[in-house]
Amino acid sequence: MTKNFGDEEQRALDPSAHEQRTDSEKTIQRNPHPDFRKVQASRPEWPADPAREFTKTKAPDWKPGQGANDGGECLKKDHVEIDPYEEGRPPAFNYKLMISAIIPRFIGFISTRSKNGSSTNLAPFSYTTVVNHDPPVFVVGYAGGYDNAKDSLKNLMESKECVINVISEHFVEAANATSINAPYGVSEWAISGLHPAECTTVKASRVKEAIFSIEGKLMETKEFESRATPGKKTGVVAFIEGTRFWAREDAINEEKNAMDPTVLRPISRLGGITYGRTTGFFELPRPDFDETKKAGDLEGLIEPKVEGQ
C-alpha cells in the first residue's frame, strides 16, 4: 500500500486532523435518513434514458416590466433574516444553509499527485466553478486551513498541478465513493474502480471515464479565518489556470467549442446528500437594448436608477 506523502508531518502537526474531519460529518449530518439503504430500496428505479428535450420557457410571451412569471404569488411570501454570526448559531448551520440554497453546483472531481509522486488523491469538491476564460481560471474551495490541509490541497500546493474532471451520470457512484473517510494511504482510485489516463501538461492523471477534463496549474491560494472563532483557519480557496482540455469525441462539436449536454449528462450537487440530473433544457437569448426599444417593448420603462432599487 502506498503511503500518503506528508502523513507523518500532518499527524505530528495535528494528530487529530483526520478524526476532526470525520467528526464534522457527524456534526453536519448531511444524511437525514437513519437507514438510507431502506429509503433507497423504496424508491423507483433509475430511469435509464429519460426524455432529454428542449421545451418552451414557462412564459414564452414575457415582456419587459412584467416581473416574475408566477402572477405575483412570490410577492405574497415573507422572508426570514438570518445573521450568520448571531449568538448561538454554529458555523455548521451556515454550511448546511449555503449548500442547500446555492444550487445546483458543479462538482469538481479533482485528481492530484504529490510533488515526489509517492501519493495521489481523487476527490469531489462542490465549491468549484469557472471564473474567467482568457486565461481559463477555475476556483476550488477547501475546508480547513493550511495546517489541516486535505490530501488534495496538500498535493496541489506541493506539485502546483491538478486535473478537474466533470462528473457524469455513468460514474456518479464511483465518484461519490472517493469521498469516503478512508485511512491515510488508501487509494481512492482503487476504491472507485475508475481508471487513470495520462495528461500532457501535468503529471496528475485525468479520469478516463470523464467526458470532459481540465488539466490545471495552481496560480495562487488564499486562506480564510473564522469570524465566529478568531484565529481558527476554516478554509482555503485555490485559483487554477486551465492548461489543456480533454473532451470525448462524441460530445464535442466540430469546431471544438461546444459540448453536447445530452452526452455530457453532468451531475450537480444540491443540499445534504441530494444530487441532480440535467434532463430538461430551454433557451433564452440575451435581449438587445436597441432592438427591444425599437420594438416598443420598453415604452415607459426607461427610467433613471433610484435609491432603494
Secondary structure, DSSP 8 states (H G I E B T S, - for coil): ----TTHHHHHHH-TTHHHHHHHHHHHHT----TTHHHHHHTS----SS---EE---S-TT--TT---TTTTGGGGS------TT-TT--HHHHHHHHHHHS-SEE-EEEEEE-TTSS-EEEEEESSEEEEEETTEEEEEEEES-GGG--HHHHHHHHH-EEEEEE-BGGGHHHHHHTTS---TT--HHHHHT--EE--SS-SS-EETT-SEEEEEEEEEEEEEE-SSSTT-EEEEEEEEEEEEEEE-TTTB-TTS--B-HHHH-BEEE-STT-EEE--EE-------HHHHHHTTTTTTT-----TT-
